[in-house]
Amino acid sequence: MAGRSATPSPLTSSFTAPASLSPLPPMEAPAFVKFPLTTRIRSPLHDCASPSSYPFLPSIRNLSFSCTSSLISSGHSFSHDSFSDRSVNGLPVSGCSSRSFSSDTFSYGFINRLAVSRSRRVYAVSDKSPETFDNVVLSKVKRPLDMDPLSLWNRYLDWLYQHKDLGLYVDVSRIGFTDEFVAQMEPRFQKAFKAMEDLEAGAIANPDEGRMVGHYWLRAPHLSPNQYLQKQIVDSLDRVRRFAADVVNGKIKPPPCPAERFTQVLSIGIGGSALGPEFVAEALAPDNPPLKIRFIDNTDPAGIDRQIAQLGPELSSTLVLVISKSGGTPETRNGLLEVQKAFREKGLDFAKQGVAVTQENSLLDNTARMEGWLARFPMFDWVGGRTSEMSAVGLLPAALQGINIREFLQGAAEMDKATRIPVMKENPAALLALCWYWASDGVGSKDMVVLPYKDSLLLFSRYLQQLVMESLGKEYDLDGNLVTQGLSVYGNKGSTDQHAYIQQLREGVPNFFATFIEVLRDRPPGHDWELEPKVTCGDYLFGMLQGTRSALYANKRESITVTVEEITPKSIGALIALYERAVGLYASLININAYHQPGVEAGKKSAAEVLALQKRVLAVLNEASCKEPAEALTLEQIAQFCQAPSQIEMIYKIIAHMAANDRALIAEGDCGSPKSIKVFIGECNVEELYD
Ligand SMILES: O=P(O)(O)OC[C@H]1O[C@](O)(CO)[C@@H](O)[C@@H]1O
């Protein structure tokens, strides 16, 4: 990179395109300039001052790019979210300054940003001809995917990862990363491995919350950084085992009918306090479990009613798990209150059937203690919700369903060992992280579609959605730079999805990479039969998976395939551990904190504000209704009396919701024309006036 300085000097307005650039060929201005004013430019993952650290762009030199003045003036730390109208070389250009330049440093930095927004029509100027960034990235940086069957077979052999004991394979051959990319990622991976080592040794790996991150210790307590933690884990596991065994064996009985056993588990929790248990139940519960499980994982009253109704008389033999790390999550609290009401209505004593899984001294813990619930199990400060499946959160429900939690933990522990290996090619989690980085440009420019070809793995994509998106979807990196990072995850199962959205995956917008989850064993031994000569039902499923993988790749859609020999507690434990580690490593590669979730707070705060506003609206309406004669108020008046004129839309929605739910309030007028609405409360509550 001759002539490139390590740190870019601020460019001034006198900066001109270098002579090496050939003049721009004539072109249609609109074709050159189109991109929306709101085009969002992601922050880089790299030290843009050091293009050699940027893996995708080793060969790009002497390209000239239009650039915002903010980029020019702020050097490599680009901070604006949108562009304004400018022009390049006399052509009007939305979002670009009137200058072009070919400083390698800036070019790299700029490509870095525009490359990730390549789904939009953003154009760059090169020394040859104007090109779209698509072309720049895909043809020059991401070389075309290899389509030759034999060289693909060699690539498959070269990159195939196998864990013999776990019967697990990771095939990354259909992700098109190059050897140069792998080499350039190597130092980053070494850094990530080291960060992971520190994390496992007890470093404060979640600096924003000042917490250690210890989910790996849950399956290897001896690796926890001190004996106190070790004892906590072992004791908790011990108690889970004993309690579950006692419930299953009928030693602990439901109170109303001492002769009987608990027959059902009702698990109340949300997010990490539900998704893992739901996934594992679906994947591993036997057909006739000792206790059947159902979940309340929302504050939807109809959903809650349904669960309670379906329990029917069995409510009396239902063990209710209330799972919440914080012990204060509103949805979970609401679920608890609703279920407690149902118990009261049936004359049942909830406390005798209630079990809390939560942090010591949380609101939930204190409630359970004071009310004398049947049992309480700890959640640890150093285990995040989305990685808590191997704590009491996941182990207790699993054990109650007769799932072998020892094997489950063992599978995870074995995978942990494999994913500690600091060699990219020998570490399946590193291979996943490598592929994610390559496929999504390290900024989430493509979504991850998870396609398990197995009904029992249906919830894996939903589980991964939280694990990946809550961990990686972050606005700022660890150094406080705006990065708006993430990796979107969706998917259900194959081959079902082939009859839903795979049409678009194959032929539509190429904004994803796929992950196939393959299970080799179709049925337990001895149960298979040929539904047509030489072909079983499972052969079809297999054929569908392989066919889709090939068809996608033929159309340049990349994919990873993770294969397990069969669905067992061990393989499911291993899969969870594999993805937990992949997320951790990838987070290091992109320099973000994977273990906090500051964004979730905003939604919770707004929800609380809406409820507070609702209370004010009701107070205002009550006051108006207490007048003689009672006064009906327009939305404007309500907003004014609530001293919240800017909240008028929300007030309208609050009223519409309450009116639809037979609440005390009466709304007259046409709902479709909010300005016509007048609201009053039928009965004045005088006491409330003086509250
Ligand atoms: O276990 P808790 O504290 O009820 O939290 C439930 C979920 O809420 C979140 O905090 C935010 O959605 C998740 O991270 C967590 O898994």
The ligand as a MOL file (V3000), in Angstrom:
LIG
                    3D

  0  0  0     0  0            999 V3000
M  V30 BEGIN CTAB
M  V30 COUNTS 16 16 0 0 0
M  V30 BEGIN ATOM
M  V30 1 O -35.6650 -14.1530 33.7250 0
M  V30 2 P -36.2300 -12.7740 33.7270 0
M  V30 3 O -35.4840 -11.8660 34.6370 0
M  V30 4 O -37.6840 -12.7920 34.0350 0
M  V30 5 O -36.0340 -12.1650 32.3020 0
M  V30 6 C -36.6290 -12.7370 31.1800 0
M  V30 7 C -35.9780 -12.2300 29.9340 0
M  V30 8 O -36.0630 -10.8230 29.8860 0
M  V30 9 C -34.8560 -10.2910 29.3770 0
M  V30 10 O -34.1660 -9.7310 30.4140 0
M  V30 11 C -35.0990 -9.2270 28.3910 0
M  V30 12 O -35.9600 -9.6510 27.4190 0
M  V30 13 C -34.1220 -11.5060 28.8320 0
M  V30 14 O -32.7840 -11.2920 28.7170 0
M  V30 15 C -34.5210 -12.5240 29.8280 0
M  V30 16 O -34.2270 -13.8000 29.3910 0
M  V30 END ATOM
M  V30 BEGIN BOND
M  V30 1 2 1 2
M  V30 2 1 2 3
M  V30 3 1 2 4
M  V30 4 1 2 5
M  V30 5 1 5 6
M  V30 6 1 6 7
M  V30 7 1 7 8
M  V30 8 1 7 15
M  V30 9 1 8 9
M  V30 10 1 9 10
M  V30 11 1 9 11
M  V30 12 1 9 13
M  V30 13 1 11 12
M  V30 14 1 13 14
M  V30 15 1 13 15
M  V30 16 1 15 16
M  V30 END BOND
M  V30 END CTAB
M  END
